[in-house]
Amino acid sequence: MKIALFGQNGQVATEVQRACPPGTSLTVIGREVADFSQPDQVFAVASALHADAMINATAYTAVDKAEEETALADAVNGISVGRLGEACASSETPLVHISTDYVFDGSGTRPWAPGDATDPQGAYGASKLKGEEALRASGARHVILRTSWVFSAHGNNFVKTMLRFGAEREVLRVVDDQIGGPTPAAGIARTCLGIARALHEGAEGGTYHYAGAPEVSWADFARAIFEASGLPARVEAIPTTDYPTPATRPLNSRMDCTSLARDFGIDRPDWRAGLAEVLAELGG
């Protein structure tokens, strides 16, 4: 099987390259080849590829900066995703695309189901929703995989930030009223590869959720990181209102992942096991 991966150095893209099984040929397309700030370039590159399936792990993920760089976020997360979908539709190549819980408004306490109404509260979430809508409109057979709170041993993420700050400070103030499922990038990568194969073999597409279990607050996630790593840092729980940011963060990032298990046999990952693997890789 031949898979084309858009993305090279990000958390999920790195893990896709590591998890690619024997017998699968993976073509990695980095920014120097397909710059997602240039939608027509993305279309041209994707149109020239010969693959059995494609995975898009490219995204603009600077949540706060997106409030100032709306046009760039829209180009990368929105327009280019649609153009990629158009290329896949023309070649009848299935596409797996990664999205986010930020497409919802973050209200309530019930886990978000794939069919729930979307209402992003910031530029980042709005740009990701535009990508979803453009992909659906493209006519490509696809799976949109929404996920949340991604972490790994690579790039910038909450785990690595807590390890750095926890080694420097005795007390860290972390919000405790945002609840979600931390998700290992390695699990997302394996899921994308599995779905890509299933689509190639004729599976139907759609929108699905994949997030770690059990749900936890950022404060309790930080406590788990310190306990597992042996750092003595103490967490002081604070409300979101005490930690203002340019972009609104969802209070409820719980994700209903039952349809993914039903249709693809993929269960939610235990983030605690994923955390142990990441700490082992980091030498912690």
C-alpha distance (Angstrom), angle and dihedral (degrees) to the residues before:
residue distance angle dihedral
M1 . . .
K2 3.80 . .
I3 3.82 119.2 .
A4 3.79 126.4 -176.5
L5 3.79 113.7 -151.4
F6 3.80 120.2 -159.2
G7 3.80 105.6 -155.3
Q8 3.77 130.7 48.2
N9 3.79 117.3 -172.8
G10 3.80 104.7 25.6
Q11 3.78 123.2 106.6
V12 3.80 97.6 -97.3
A13 3.81 95.7 35.9
T14 3.80 90.1 53.2
E15 3.78 91.2 51.0
V16 3.81 93.3 46.4
Q17 3.79 88.7 57.3
R18 3.79 90.6 49.9
A19 3.80 94.8 45.3
C20 3.79 98.6 45.1
P21 3.83 104.6 126.8
P22 3.80 126.0 -128.6
G23 3.75 112.1 -86.2
T24 3.80 93.1 33.3
S25 3.79 118.5 107.5
L26 3.80 112.2 -146.4
T27 3.80 122.3 -162.2
V28 3.82 110.3 -165.2
I29 3.79 117.0 -153.1
G30 3.79 113.5 -164.9
R31 3.78 131.1 -170.9
E32 3.80 93.0 -90.0
V33 3.81 88.2 64.5
A34 3.81 101.9 33.4
D35 3.79 114.7 20.6
F36 3.81 107.4 -166.4
S37 3.79 90.3 -153.5
Q38 3.82 83.4 70.1
P39 3.83 106.1 58.6
D40 3.81 95.9 -176.2
Q41 3.80 89.7 53.8
V42 3.80 90.1 53.1
F43 3.81 90.2 51.2
A44 3.81 92.3 49.2
V45 3.80 94.2 48.9
A46 3.80 94.0 45.1
S47 3.80 91.7 47.3
A48 3.81 91.0 56.6
L49 3.79 94.7 51.8
H50 3.79 124.8 100.6
A51 3.78 106.8 -153.0
D52 3.79 139.0 141.6
A53 3.81 90.5 -136.6
M54 3.79 140.1 -5.2
I55 3.79 132.3 -140.3
N56 3.80 121.8 -158.6
A57 3.80 112.2 -153.0
T58 3.80 94.5 155.3
A59 3.79 117.6 112.4
Y60 3.77 145.6 147.9
T61 3.83 100.3 -118.0
A62 3.82 104.8 169.8
V63 3.81 94.3 117.1
D64 3.81 97.5 -174.9
K65 3.80 96.3 37.5
A66 3.79 89.9 52.9
E67 3.81 88.2 71.6
E68 3.83 86.7 69.1
E69 3.81 98.7 30.6
T70 3.78 98.3 48.3
A71 3.81 95.1 143.4
L72 3.80 92.1 52.2
A73 3.80 92.9 46.6
D74 3.80 90.2 49.0
A75 3.81 91.7 50.0
V76 3.81 94.9 49.3
N77 3.80 100.3 36.2
G78 3.78 99.4 29.4
I79 3.79 121.8 21.6
S80 3.81 97.0 33.5
V81 3.79 91.7 49.8
G82 3.78 88.8 55.2
R83 3.80 91.4 49.0
L84 3.79 90.3 48.9
G85 3.79 88.2 52.0
E86 3.81 91.0 50.8
A87 3.80 90.4 54.0
C88 3.80 90.9 48.4
A89 3.81 91.2 48.7
S90 3.81 91.2 52.8
S91 3.81 92.7 51.2
E92 3.82 94.2 36.3
T93 3.80 89.5 -123.2
P94 3.82 116.3 151.9
L95 3.80 117.2 -126.5
V96 3.80 133.4 -152.4
H97 3.81 112.1 -156.7
I98 3.81 127.3 -174.1
S99 3.80 119.6 -136.4
T100 3.79 136.6 166.0
D101 3.80 148.4 -115.8
Y102 3.82 87.2 -115.6
V103 3.80 89.0 85.7
F104 3.84 86.2 78.4
D105 3.80 126.3 69.8
G106 3.81 94.1 -116.9
S107 3.79 95.3 -126.0
G108 3.79 129.9 139.0
T109 3.78 128.6 15.4
R110 3.81 102.7 -96.9
P111 3.82 116.0 107.1
W112 3.78 112.0 -102.6
A113 3.81 114.0 -109.3
P114 3.83 121.1 -150.0
G115 3.80 91.8 -111.0
D116 3.81 96.6 50.2
A117 3.79 119.1 118.8
T118 3.79 113.7 -89.4
D119 3.79 123.7 -134.3
P120 3.82 113.7 162.0
Q121 3.79 115.5 -157.7
G122 3.80 98.9 -155.7
A123 3.79 144.3 32.8
Y124 3.81 94.7 -95.4
G125 3.80 94.0 53.7
A126 3.80 90.9 43.3
S127 3.81 91.1 53.0
K128 3.80 91.8 50.0
L129 3.80 90.9 49.4
K130 3.81 89.6 51.4
G131 3.80 87.9 54.9
E132 3.79 91.7 51.2
E133 3.80 92.0 49.5
A134 3.80 93.0 46.0
L135 3.80 91.6 49.8
R136 3.79 92.2 50.4
A137 3.81 90.1 48.7
S138 3.82 92.4 49.3
G139 3.79 94.4 73.9
A140 3.80 93.8 -126.8
R141 3.80 118.6 141.1
H142 3.76 101.2 -115.7
V143 3.76 151.3 152.4
I144 3.79 119.8 -135.8
L145 3.79 107.4 -155.3
R146 3.80 113.3 -162.8
T147 3.78 115.9 -161.3
S148 3.81 140.1 166.0
W149 3.80 145.8 -146.4
V150 3.82 95.4 10.9
F151 3.80 118.1 -161.3
S152 3.80 137.6 173.7
A153 3.79 141.9 142.1
H154 3.80 88.8 -85.9
G155 3.78 136.1 73.9
N156 3.79 125.0 -7.8
N157 3.79 119.0 -33.6
F158 3.80 142.4 137.4
V159 3.80 95.9 -92.9
K160 3.78 94.2 54.8
T161 3.80 91.8 43.5
M162 3.82 91.9 52.4
L163 3.80 91.7 47.8
R164 3.79 90.4 52.2
F165 3.80 95.7 45.9
G166 3.79 92.8 39.1
A167 3.79 89.9 59.4
E168 3.81 91.1 51.5
R169 3.82 104.6 39.2
E170 3.78 137.7 47.7
V171 3.80 95.1 -148.3
L172 3.81 130.4 30.1
R173 3.81 124.6 -168.9
V174 3.81 109.0 -139.5
V175 3.81 129.4 173.9
D176 3.79 116.3 -107.3
D177 3.82 102.9 -175.9
Q178 3.81 96.7 70.6
I179 3.80 108.6 86.8
G180 3.79 127.0 -169.3
G181 3.77 148.2 123.0
P182 3.81 117.6 -82.6
T183 3.80 107.1 -138.4
P184 3.82 126.7 -155.0
A185 3.80 111.0 -130.9
A186 3.80 88.3 -139.8
G187 3.79 89.4 62.5
I188 3.79 92.0 48.8
A189 3.80 89.4 51.0
R190 3.80 93.8 51.7
T191 3.79 89.5 46.4
C192 3.80 92.7 51.7
L193 3.80 91.4 49.3
G194 3.79 92.0 48.3
I195 3.80 93.2 48.5
A196 3.81 91.4 46.4
R197 3.80 89.9 56.3
A198 3.79 91.9 45.4
L199 3.81 91.4 51.3
H200 3.80 90.3 48.7
E201 3.79 88.5 53.2
G202 3.79 91.7 52.5
A203 3.79 106.9 -87.9
E204 3.78 117.8 153.8
G205 3.79 119.0 -109.2
G206 3.78 132.7 -134.3
T207 3.78 142.3 127.2
Y208 3.81 120.4 -52.9
H209 3.78 140.6 171.2
Y210 3.80 127.9 -130.7
A211 3.80 119.3 179.1
G212 3.77 136.6 146.2
A213 3.79 126.5 -95.5
P214 2.94 144.0 -97.0
E215 3.80 104.3 35.7
V216 3.78 114.0 -119.2
S217 3.80 141.4 169.4
W218 3.77 121.5 -107.2
A219 3.80 88.3 -111.7
D220 3.80 93.4 54.2
F221 3.79 90.7 43.7
A222 3.80 88.3 54.8
R223 3.80 90.5 49.7
A224 3.80 89.8 52.1
I225 3.81 90.5 50.4
F226 3.79 92.2 52.3
E227 3.79 93.5 45.1
A228 3.80 93.2 49.0
S229 3.81 93.5 45.1
G230 3.79 95.9 43.5
L231 3.79 94.4 -121.9
P232 3.83 113.5 149.8
A233 3.81 95.4 -143.5
R234 3.80 115.4 132.2
V235 3.82 123.4 -139.8
E236 3.79 120.9 -135.0
A237 3.80 108.5 -160.7
I238 3.82 115.7 -135.2
P239 3.82 135.0 174.8
T240 3.79 121.2 -106.7
T241 3.80 89.0 -109.7
D242 3.81 88.7 67.1
Y243 3.81 91.3 56.8
P244 3.81 107.1 49.2
T245 3.81 118.2 -171.3
P246 3.82 132.3 -177.7
A247 3.81 90.8 -111.0
T248 3.79 124.5 50.8
R249 3.80 114.1 -112.8
P250 3.82 118.6 -145.8
L251 3.79 114.4 -111.4
N252 3.79 91.1 -156.1
S253 3.79 115.0 48.5
R254 3.80 95.5 153.8
M255 3.82 110.3 139.3
D256 3.80 128.6 -154.0
C257 3.81 103.9 -138.6
T258 3.80 99.7 172.1
S259 3.81 96.4 110.2
L260 3.82 91.6 56.6
A261 3.80 90.1 54.9
R262 3.81 91.0 45.4
D263 3.81 97.6 48.4
F264 3.81 102.9 30.7
G265 3.80 104.5 19.5
I266 3.82 91.1 -120.4
D267 3.80 115.8 140.9
R268 3.77 128.7 -159.2
P269 3.82 113.9 -87.7
D270 3.81 121.3 -119.8
W271 3.80 102.0 -118.5
R272 3.80 90.6 -155.3
A273 3.80 90.5 65.0
G274 3.80 89.6 44.8
L275 3.79 90.2 50.8
A276 3.81 91.1 52.5
E277 3.80 90.2 52.3
V278 3.81 92.7 48.9
L279 3.81 92.5 48.4
A280 3.79 90.4 49.2
E281 3.79 90.1 51.9
L282 3.79 91.3 48.6
G283 3.79 90.1 48.4
G284 3.79 93.0 -115.3
